Amino acid sequence: MQKVNDGFPIDVELLHQMEYLPVKLAELAEKNPAGALELLKAWGNRTKPIRHLWNNTLKLIEQHSHD
C-alpha cells in the first residue's frame, strides 16, 4: 500500500519494516541467535531486500514462540 507524503510516493509499510527490523532482530536474537545473526549479515551485506528480512524475522520469531 502506498501513501503520498508531500507529493512523493512513500511506501509506509516498508518504512515501518525498516524502522522496526532492528527491534525484531533483537527479539529474535534472544530466541535464535544464529538465525538473527544470519539475517543481520544479509541486511548488512545488502543481499536480501528489507521485506524478505522482515518476513523471515517474523517467521523465525513465530517458530520459536512455541518453545
Summary of the structure (lengths in Angstrom):
residues: 67
radius of gyration: 13.5
end to end distance: 33.8
largest distance: 46.3
contacts: 160
relative contact order: 0.16
helix: 70%
strand: 9%
